[in-house]
Amino acid sequence: MLFIQGNAALLQQKQLAIVGCRSSSINGRDTAIKMAELLTNESLVITSGLAIGIDAAAHKGALMAQGKTIAVVATGLDRVYPTRHRQLAEDILQANGAIVSLFLELCLNRDIFQDAID
């Protein structure tokens, strides 16, 4: 089961994942940005993690081209990690993108969840 914040319909569109090293070079990040811009201009949704380095660069490139992007996170939807990417996560959502998680225990307010199943 996936937990999604933002535009869930993006999961049905053609996507390309860009992933790479957290300790990437400037050249590597620039290349990821340019690739994401080009691929976005070909109507592909960019999918990546939300990690420092290539992942963040891929999202930034898609956003710079006014494209769509999906961040797949290893936390619940209530938490952004690394915390320095809070603004990037907000930018993704404001651009009609999505953030996706597998983690139920962190992404739901317990009271809202209990109300929904009662």
Summary of the structure (lengths in Angstrom):
residues: 118
radius of gyration: 14.6
end to end distance: 20.3
largest distance: 52.9
contacts: 389
relative contact order: 0.21
helix: 47%
strand: 17%
